[in-house]
């Protein structure tokens, strides 16, 4: 690959996803620590995934991911977004979210939601805002059902 070629690619092709890499990151993330691989596989199988791949001298490596749960008509929920620390600072988070925002199945939605504790600025670039009417939103929250089921401490 020539040095001027872009070494990064975003794909939605599930057969190109590195499930080991996705599980490795998500199981150490603040939002799903210890998540079992089977749950990651099932979540990806029932969602629209976006893998951020790096083509380098050692081959192709998955360095980021985003997942959208959606009916592809009126509602979507963006989750499991990450870029490996060693690839951060290159605008790749914006590139990944731009690919999500541009996907044809996610156009014309009535509501597109996400939850984040530390990336509000990134998502604001794409039109995400705090809830306009939080009094209308309700939830059932179990932060780590797999931990509860296994008798492990529940993350906060």
Number of C-alpha atoms within 10 A of each C-alpha: 9 6 6 6 8 10 14 16 16 21 16 18 11 14 8 13 20 16 17 13 15 22 20 16 22 22 16 12 14 12 18 20 18 19 20 15 16 11 12 18 14 10 15 21 11 12 15 22 25 26 25 25 20 19 16 11 8 7 7 14 15 22 23 25 28 23 21 25 18 19 13 15 13 13 16 19 15 20 17 21 19 21 20 15 9 8 13 13 9 9 11 20 23 14 15 22 21 15 17 22 15 10 13 10 14 20 14 12 14 10 11 19 15 15 13 12 7 7 10 13 10 14 16 11 12 12 9 14 13 11 10 8 7 8 7 7 8 7 5 5 7 11 14 18 14 17 18 13 8 8 9 12 9 13 14 7
